[in-house]
Amino acid sequence: MPAPLQLDALPGLLEDAGWRLKDLEDITAAYVRWYQTFVAQIAAKQAAIEGLVGREGYDHVLGRYSDLLARHQDGRLGGAIVRARRVD
């Protein structure tokens, strides 16, 4: 994720595009739970995944999603539902 959206900049970005922020719902905790479950599923299916893509492929997939989990856990990434209304 080279440049994730900064939520504090969102109202200004929306206004510049002709929208007004109505509501912002932080769902980061749900993303953390989802990534935790998914990483555990990847680990549990290691043999099957390695059978398809080898050890290197398994390590790549596990590493990618483990990194996304860590970024959500430490606040570098998050999840949000954004509700906005077009300004007439």
C-alpha positions in Angstrom: 0.0 0.0 0.0 2.1 2.9 -1.2 -0.3 5.7 -0.3 -3.4 4.7 1.6 -6.1 7.3 2.0 -5.8 9.5 5.0 -9.2 9.8 6.6 -8.6 13.3 8.0 -8.1 14.5 4.4 -11.3 12.9 3.2 -13.8 15.8 3.8 -11.6 18.1 1.8 -11.2 15.6 -1.0 -14.9 15.0 -1.2 -15.7 18.8 -1.1 -13.2 19.4 -4.0 -15.1 16.7 -6.0 -18.6 18.2 -5.2 -19.5 15.9 -2.3 -20.2 16.4 1.4 -19.3 13.8 4.0 -22.3 12.6 5.9 -20.9 9.8 7.9 -17.7 7.8 8.4 -17.8 4.4 10.1 -14.5 2.9 11.2 -14.6 -0.9 10.5 -10.9 -1.5 11.1 -11.7 -4.1 13.9 -13.7 -6.1 11.4 -10.8 -6.1 9.0 -8.5 -7.3 11.7 -10.8 -10.1 12.5 -11.1 -11.1 8.9 -7.4 -11.0 8.3 -6.8 -13.0 11.4 -9.2 -15.7 10.3 -7.8 -15.7 6.7 -4.2 -16.0 7.8 -5.1 -18.9 10.1 -6.9 -20.6 7.2 -3.8 -20.1 5.0 -1.6 -21.6 7.7 -4.0 -24.5 8.1 -3.9 -25.3 4.4 -0.2 -25.0 4.0 0.3 -28.5 2.5 -2.5 -28.0 0.0 -1.2 -24.6 -1.0 2.4 -25.8 -1.3 1.1 -28.7 -3.5 -0.3 -26.1 -5.9 2.3 -23.3 -5.9 5.3 -24.6 -4.0 6.9 -23.3 -0.8 7.8 -20.0 -2.3 4.2 -19.4 -3.4 2.9 -20.3 0.0 5.4 -18.0 1.7 4.4 -15.2 -0.6 0.7 -15.6 0.1 1.1 -16.0 3.9 3.6 -13.1 4.0 1.3 -10.8 2.0 -1.8 -11.3 4.2 0.2 -11.4 7.4 1.6 -8.0 6.5 -1.9 -6.6 5.8 -3.0 -8.0 9.2 0.0 -6.3 10.9 -0.7 -3.0 9.2 -4.3 -3.0 10.4 -3.3 -4.0 13.9 -0.7 -1.2 14.2 -2.8 1.5 12.6 -0.9 1.9 9.3 -4.1 0.7 7.5 -7.7 0.7 8.4 -11.2 0.2 7.1 -14.1 2.6 6.8 -17.5 2.9 5.3 -17.9 6.4 3.8 -21.3 7.9 3.3 -21.4 11.2 1.3 -24.0 13.3 -0.5 -23.5 15.1 -3.8 -23.6 18.9 -3.4 -26.0 20.5 -5.8 
